[in-house]
């Protein structure tokens, strides 16, 4: 073959060797990324829900004493005013108080209609306590008011979880950038190693051809 065709072969062979390793690596990396994103979403949701559970416990402990005093007065208006002050917190979506199983809750205007005082048991058992409504996904925490004067009373705290979705979206975006950067790094390293390996092999072959006695070879007769 001509020198130009030989040079072309020399350029193509390292690239083919690189693709042999690069394509499987990129496929494996893509599969890993596809599996990692939903896993990270699930873990983040669990962490945030756990944080909201802890937050609900802190709020319930902080308001128990003043709320018991308001319950003793029997004034729904004063209880409602107290709840409105609590919901100035941007994440606390709504607050309600159930005094009897079959009664309507004393609650703020945004309190979900899906929550009934007679069906709060599922939110007291272990679980994520997420309620999907037309207005979005909400976190529901039910805390019993343990007092002689408030027997059977239950405080219902409803948190907005839209911030979880926003943060999950940011995390997915950062993961995408990370895997793109990782794929580019892997591709670059693979190509460089293939080029260096190829040049080393070619240099060794040339040296062997220049000195055919090396390695126990004898020149052709």
ABEGO torsion letter per residue (X at the ends): XBAAAAAAAAAAAAAAAAAAAAAAAAAAAAAAAAAAAAAAAAAAAAAAAAAAAAAAAAAAAAAAAAAAAAAAAGBAAAAAAAAAAAAABAABABBBBBABAABBBBBBAABBAABBAAAAAAAABBEAGBBBBAAEBBBBBBBBBBBAAABGBBBBBBBBAAAAAAAAAAAAAAAAAAAAAAAAAAAAAAAAAAAAAAAAAAAAAAAAAABAABGGBBBBX
